[in-house]
Amino acid sequence: MGIMLLGFMAIGVAVVYRLMRDAPPPTIAASVAVPAGAEVVSAVTLDGTIQVTYRAGGAVMLSVFDSKTGELRQSTEIAAQ
């Protein structure tokens, strides 16, 4: 009984592995727009978003873009206190 259970588990793992391996990679926007003259500090892809930190006009900004379309979702100024 135990050997049969291990066999079914091995088949399940193999099927899941094949499905995940053969899945197409997620689509990512070709470009995102930040203000002209901005200095990009970092860019990260996370949970379906592209998060870009940049300096523009003396302010540090964090902009969150949709990773599929490249549209701006949210922009926040980061201020030191």
N, C-alpha and C positions, 0 to 999 in steps of 0.2 A: 504494500500500500504506500509506504514511504517513498520507494523508488519511483512509483507511478506519479506521485505528487511532485517529486523533483523533476520528472520528465515534462509534466505539464508546465511547471514554472519555467523551465529552460525554453520551451516553445514560446511561451508568452514573452519572455525577455527577448528572444530572437525576433519575434514579430514587431514588438515596439521599437527595437533597434533599427530594423529595416525601414519602418515608417518614418522615423525621425531622420535617418540618414538620407533618404530619398526625397525628403521635403525640400521644396525650393527655398532659397534664402529669402529673408524678408526684403521688401523693396525699401530703398532709402532715397530720399530726395537728392537730386544731383547738386543742388546748391541752396543756400539760405542767404537772406539779405540782412546785412548790418549797415549802420549809417556810414556814409563815405568818410574816410579818414580815421575810422575807428581801428584801434589796435586790439586784435583778438588775443585774449589771455589763455583761454582753454575752450575746448569743444568736446562734448561727451554725448554718446548715444545711450539712452536708458529708457526702458519701458515705453517704447514707441515714440520717444521724443528725441530731439537733438537740442542739447542745452549748451548755449554759447555764452561765455563770460567775456566781456570786452570793455575797453576804456574808450570813452568818447567825451570830449569837452571837459575833462577833469572829473568826470563821474565814472564809476564802475557799474556796469549794468549786467544783469543776467536775463537773457531772452530764451524762452522755451518755444521751439518750433515743432510742428507735427513732422515725424520722420518720413511719412509717405508723400505728403504734398509739399512740404517746406513752408507751410503757412505759419505765421506767428500766432502762438496761442496766448502767451503771457510775457510781459516784460517787467522787471523789477530792478530798482536802483539799490545798490549795496552801499551803505554808508557806514563809516567808522564813527564810533562814539568815544 
